[in-house]
Amino acid sequence: MVKDVPISKVTGAVVTKWRVVDHVQLLLSIRGRSEEARLLCRCGRCHWIVREHHGDGAPRLLATCHSCGTRVELALEGAPLPKA
C-alpha cells in the first residue's frame, strides 16, 4: 500500500529504497515505516526530478518538484557507490 506524504512530514527521514513510477512519481521506503510513501510537494503535485548524490559525507537523495521547483534532500541509507 502506498501512502501520500507531504514533504513537511519527511524532514529528517532516512530513505532505505526509492523508485519512480509513471516517469515522475517518487515512492520512498522510509526507515521505521511499513508503507511506501508517495512524496507530495507543498504545491500539491507529486512530479519529481530525482538524483542520488555521492560525494563528501553520506549519500543523499535529491528531488526537485517538476512543477514549482521546490527541493528536498534526504539521507539515503545503504546506497551503493556509483561505479567509476
HUBELQUI-V998141 format. One record per helix or strand of 2 or more residues. SS is the DSSP state (@ for helix, = for strand). FROM is the first residue (numbers start at 1). LEN is the number of residues. If there is no record, write none. Layout:
SS_FROM_LEN ; SS_FROM_LEN
//
This chain:
=_2_5 ; @_7_3 ; =_14_8 ; =_25_6 ; =_36_5 ; =_48_6 ; =_60_6 ; =_71_6
//
